[in-house]
Amino acid sequence: TKVEMPTWTEKNGQDDLIWHKAEVKDNGDGTYKATCEIKTSDHNGESGKYITHIYATNTGKTGVYVKDDIVIKNSKPVIKSATLLTKDSESYTLEIVAEDDSKVSKVYVPTWTEKNGQDDVIWHEAQFESGKWKCTINRKDHYYQYGNYVSHVYAYDNDNEISDGYVYGSTLISEPDDDLPHISDVYISDKNDDGYTITCKVTSKFNVTKVSFPTWTYTNGQDDLVWHQASYIGNNQYSFRILRSYHNYEFGTYITHIYAYDNVGNVSALVLDYNEIKNTTVRQGWAYMNGQKYFFDNNGNIAGNMPSKKVIDVSSYNGVIDWETVKRYGDVDGVIIRIASHPNGHYIDDPQFANNLAGCRRYNIPFGVYIYDYANENAGAYSEAQVVVDILRKYGVSPSELSYPVYFDLERPQLSTSQAVQNSQVFISRMNQYGYTAQLYSYRSMLQGVLNHPYILQNMSWMAAYTNTMGWTNPYYHGKFGWQYTSKGSIPGINGNVDISCWFNV
């Protein structure tokens, strides 16, 4: 009546298991021919050993055959061509054709300027559009330099095989022929706890009269805006040192623009990348020592007495997030994404889950997910687990892709201890059946009250307490643990407040 051929690769277990249905043909003599095409594209494009079981069913009985000696060999991708698509005085775009026997997953274009060798090399990631890969190289990412830019091209497939290097060659970004002042060779140097120094080059057909560096901190907008006037240091170069003392002694993200003026009224402007003034001496909040990140509570104690990770949690309440900015300037080590919302008593995908997942994937930010528990009985918790599994599968999120667990958010004080334990057991068990690691989240006062139960404490690895110190120990749990210490954090790329946690081992 039917033949099915469940198949998976030896790599990462059954994370790519698919029950393929075969086409069955009756040979007319009591035998049947079953044909099924197994595509590597359905199995993450992986090479290596494939395992297929064959299930043939007739009148309610099933026969099984195991085929486990199929090996798919992978060859490395090939760059077929790279051509110049567009170019102007600020950028150029390359169009790249790359091929592989399965699928090209990523294309990078490492690029640097001929000036000072590879001091400005950046591995730009190309984007796939209409069957080709496109990559735009911007002057702003290379110290705003004019001159020759050198680009190479590399392609990767799903098995992380890499192509031979393809040398595109050099592209000239010329200084435009106009009357405006031209700003180039922008360097940030001498960064420390006190500030950073900006140096730039300004050329003009007319006399340059002034170069200004308006600067403010990301926190609270432009409340501390100062128009710093740069000093001329010779050879068309201007410089100024931005100090915390000019900006309320704030640590964190600083925003600087550059304005150049000439004597006939022309003005040019550049927007610089964000800059961080990090706390490496004041032992409160995030600090950096010997290249490691630590978190100090408001009493000056190191959380966990060890290096920590800064982890944020986000949902549709945070709006549309600029994940490129979060990655580059947020100093974020991980994200816990709300996977579902509960309007009108029914679960749906969180309206921003797809965007947040795509952002974390694109910029390689480790992530986990969470769901708020509304269940009043075991069946509700079972359904909540199924909601999570269905959405994870919908977006192809395998257990191995999650760097943080699936969190069951227990925050309803009206729930009894007994029901909270049962809900947690049902949810965690169901997630485990699908191969996902599930753990619990709540806030400190509940853990000291209605949730004070050994089973809950054994699985409680993320806790909220917006106080000077964490003020809580859990003898039942050991491993990676997150202290959500604020709901009013500020992260570049996210409008408004955001929850921030300090993650360490206990």
N, C-alpha and C positions, 0 to 999 in steps of 0.2 A: 504493500500500500504506500510505503514511502521509504526513502533512503536519505539519511542525514550524515554529514561528515564534519563533526566538530573538530576544529583545528586551532592550534596555537603554536607559538614558537618557544623553543627551550629557554630563550632569554627572558628573564623576569617572570618565569612561571606562566600562569594562565591569564596574565593581565590583558592579553589580546584575544582571548577565546571568542570564536564566532562559530555558531552552528550553521554551517552551510547546507543548503538543501540541494540534493542532486536531482538531475533530470532522469527519470526512469522510463526505459523502453522495454516493452514485453516482446521477447524473441519468439513467442508462439510455441515454444517447446518445453514450457515449464521453467525456463530460465529468463533472467532479466538483465539488462545492461543499464548500469547507473553511472552517469557522467557528471562530474562537478569540477569546475575550474576554481582553483584556489589562487587568489591574487595576492601578491606580496603587499600591494597597496592597501589591502584590507587589514594588514597586520603590521602597521607602522612602517612598511617598507623594509622590514628587517631581513638581514641575511642570517645564515646559520642553519641550525637544525629545526625542521618543522615536524610537528607531531599531528597526525590525523587519525581519529577513530572513525570507523564506519558502522553506522547503525542501520540495519535493514529490518523493517517491521512488516509483519503479515499476520492477520487475524489475532492481533493483540500480543504476539510474541516477537521478540527482538533478537537478532543475531548481531554479534560484534566482531569486528576485525580491527587490529591495531597496525597502523603503518607509521613507523617512527624512524625511517632511515633516509628521509629526504633532506638533502642539504642544498640550500640556495647560496651560491657564492656571489659576493658583491664586488663590483669593480668601482674604482674611484671616479668621481665626476670629471667631466671635461668641459673646459671653457671654450666654446666654439668661436665667440667673437666678443669684442667690446668696442663700441663706437661712440663718438661724441654726439650727443643728442641736442644739447643747447649749451650756450655759454654767454655770460655777460661779465660786467666788471666786479660782481660779487660772488659768482658761483658758476659751476658747470655741472652738467648731468651726463652720466654715462649710461648707455643701454647695453645690457649684457645678455648673451645667449649661453646658457649652461645646460648640459645634458648628463643624464645618469641612467643606469639600467633599471633603477627603481624610481627614485624621486629626489631631486635637489631640494634640500630643506632650507639652506641658508647660503647667501653669497655675501662676502665681505670685500671691501675695496680699501685696503690699507693705503693711506695717502700722506705725503709730507711735502714740504717746500724744499727747494734746493738750498735755500739759505740756512746755514747752521745745521746741515745734515738732517738727521731724523729726530731732532729735538721736539718736533710737533707732530710726530706720526700718530694717526688715529685710524683704527680699523672701523671704517664706516660700514654700516649694514645696509645692503640693498633691499628694496621692496619689490615683490613680485606683482606685475601688472600685465594683464593681457598676454600671457605666455612668455614675457621677458622680464628681466630684472633691471630695475632702474636705481641709480644711486646719485644723489646730488652732493657735491663737495662745496661747502660754503667757506668763504674767506674768514668768517667770524670764528670758525672752529680751529683756525690755524694762525692765531695771533693777528688776524686781519692783515696778513701779508699780501703784498703784490709780488708778482714774479712767476716763475715756473713751478708747477705742482706736479709731483710724480705719483702715479697711481699704479698699483698692482691689483690683481683680482684673484680670489680664491673661492671655490665652491665646496660645500659640504653636503653629504647626503644623510639619510636617517640613521645610518650606522656610524656617523661621524667620520666617514672616509673623506679625505680632503684631496682636492685636485692639485695638479702641478700648478705652480705659480704662473700666472699670465701677466706679462709686463705690458701694460697699456702704453706707458711712456709719459711724456710731460705735456702739460697744458698750461698755457700762459694766461694768467689773469692780469690784465694791464690796468694801470692807473687811468681812469677815464679822462678824456680830453674835454673838460668843462671848467667853469670859473669857480667852482666850489672848493673850499679847503678839503684836502684829502687826509683822512686819518688812517694810519696803518701801524704795523709793528707794535701791537699793544701787549705789554708784558705785565704780569703780576709777580712780585718778588717779595722776599723777606716777610713771609706770612708767619705770624706768631700770635700769642695771646693778646697782644696789644693792637694789632692791626695788620695792614698790608700796604705795599707800595705799588703804584701804577705808573708805568712809563709808556709813552706813545710817541709816534712820529707824526708831524703835521707838515704837509707841503701845500703851497698855494701859489697861484700866479700873482697874488697881491700880498701885502704885508699881513702876517698873522698878528692880531692884536691881543687875543686872549684865548686861553684854553681852560675850560672848567670841567670839574668832575662832580656833578651833583650826586649825592649819596644819601641813602637812608636804609634803615633796617626793615626787614620783611614784617616783623612783629609790629602791629598797630599802624601799618601803612606809613605815610610820609610825615608822621608827627615829629620826626627828628631830621627832616630834610635839611641838608647843608650844601650850598654851592661852593665847593672847594676850588680855589683858583690855583692851577698848576704853575710850577716854576720852569723857566726855560733853562735847560742844562747843556745846550749846544748841539750842533749837527741836526737841527730841526726837531729836537726831542724835548718833551715836556714831562714833568714828573710831579707827583704829590703822594704823601703817605697818609692813608686813611686810618685814623685812630679811634678806638672805642670811646676814648674820652670826649670826642666830638659828638657822640651819638648815645648819650645816657649810659655809657659804659656797658652797653648790651653785648652779650654773646649771641651767636646765631648767624642767620643769613643776612648778608649785606648786598644791596643793589646799587650799582654805579653806572652812570651814563657818561659819555664824553661829548662835550660841545666845543667846536673850534670856530672862531670868528676871524674875519679879515677886515681891513680898513675900508672896504666899499660896501659893507653890510651883508656879505654872504655868511651863512652859518651852516655847518654840517654837524651831524650827531650820530653817535653809535650807542647801542645798548650792549653792555657787557654781560657775560655770564654771571650768575650769582657767585658770591664768595662767602666762605664760612670763616668766622673768627671763633675758634673752638676753645672751650674751657679746659686748659691743661694744668692749671695751678689752683684755682678756687675749687675746693672740694665740696661741691654741691651741684646736683644735676649731672649731666653727661660730661665726662672728662676723658682725656686721652693721655695715656702714659706708656712710653716705649712701644708705640704703635698699636696698643690695645685700648679698647673702649670699655669704660667703667661707668656705673651709675651710682651716685652718692645721694642718699636721702637727705631731707632737710635738716637732719641732725648731724650730717657729715659722715655717716656710716656707709660703707660700700655694700650695696645690695648683693647678697650672695658671696661677698668677699672674693670676687672673681670677675674676669671680663664678661661683659653682657652684650646682648643684642637689643636694638631698638625695634620694636614691632608695633605696628598700628593696626587697628581694626576699622573697617569701613563698611558702609551700606549706602542705600539710595539717599539717606539723609545728608550725605556728604556731597551730593550733586555729581556733576561730571568732573572727574578727576583728570588732571594733566599728569599722566604717569611718567612721561619723559622728564618733567621737572622734578617729580618725586624721586625718581631714580638718580638724577644728577645732583640734586641739592638737598634732598630730604634727609640724607644720612640714615635711611631706613634699611633694616636688615630682613624684614619679613612683614607679611600682611595676613590678617585673618579677615576673610570676606564673608559678609552675610550672604547666604545662598538663597534664602526665601523670605518673603514677607507674608503677612497674614491679614489682608484687608477683608472686611465683611465676613470674618470667620473661616476663610478658606485660604490655603497656601497657594502662592504663585511664585515664580522666579522673582527674586529681588530685582526691581527695575534697572538697577545698575550692575547686576552680577556679571552679565556678558561683557560689558565694557571693562569692569574691574579685572575679571579673569584674563581678558585679552591683553590688558596693560601689563599685568604681572608676567604673563607668558612672553610678551614681546621684549620686555626689558629685564627678563631673567630675575625677577624678584621672588624669592621663596614665599609660598603661601599655604594657608589652610582655609577652612570654612567654618561657619557657625550657623545654628538655627535656634531661634528662641522657642522654648517649650511652652505650648498652650494646652498640653494634654491633661485631662482629668482622670484618665484610666489607662490601662495597659494598651488597649487597642489604639488609642490616640498616639501614644509614643511609638508604637509599631508603624503607624501611618506616617509619622514625622520622619522616621528613619527611611521609609520608602520614598518619601518626597526628596530627601537628600540624595539617595542613590539614583533616582530617576534623573535628577538635574545633573549630577556628576556624569552620568553615562551620556546624557544628551549632549554635553560639551566635551566628551571624550577625556574626562579627568580620571586617570587610573590611580590606584592606591599609591604607586611609586612616585607619582608626580607631586603628591602632597608632602611638603616639607614640615607642615604643622598638622595636628590632628583635625578630625571633624569634631567640632565642639557642640555639646548639648548645653544650652544656656538656661540655667535654672535661676529664675529671679522672682517667682511669684510666691509671696509669703503665705498666701492662703492655702497652699498645697501642704498636706500632712507629710510628716517624715516618712511614713510607710509608703505613701503613694509616690513621693519623690524618689525613693529607693527603687520602687518597682519600675517607674518610668525610665530611670537611668539604666537599670539592668536590661530592660527590653530594647531600648535604643542602642546601647553599646553592643549587645549580643547580635542584633540585626545587622549593624554596620560591619561587625567582625565577620559575619557570614559572607559578606561581599568582599572581604579582604581589606576593608578600611579600618584604620585605627581611630577609635572614638574616645573622647575624654570629656570632662565636665568643666563648666565655668559658672561662677557665681560671685557674690560679694561677701565681704568679711562678716558682716553682722548676721547674715543668714547661715554662714558656716559655723558660727558660734551659737546658733539657735536651732531652727528647724532642720537644717541640713547637717547637723553634727551626728553623723552616722558613719561607722567604719567603711561600708562599701562606697559611700559617696566620697569620703576623704581619700580612699585608695585611688580614686580615679579623678581627683580634683587637681588639675595642673595649671589652672589659670584663674586668678582671683582679682577682684577690684577692691581697692581701698584708697580713697583719695585723701590720704592723711600724711603727716610728716614722715612717718616710718611705716613699713609694711605691717608691723605689729601682729604677726601671726606665724605660727609654726605648725607643721603637719607631720606627725611621726609616721603616718600611714603611707606617705607617698615619697618616692625618690626618683629623680629624673629631671627632664627639662620642665621648667616652671616659669610662668609669666605673672608678674605683678603689674596690673593695670593701675598706674599711679595717678593718672589725670584723664579727664574728659574734655579738657580745655587746652589741648596742645596745639601747636602751630607748625604746620609742615608745608614748605613751598610746593605749590601745585594743587593744594586742597584749600578751597574757600571755607572760611569759618573754622570752628573748633574741630578737633579730631582726638579720639582716644589714643593714648600711647601707653605701651607696656614695656617694662624692663624684663628681659628674658635671660635666665641663667639656670644653672643646675643646682638641685637640692638633694 
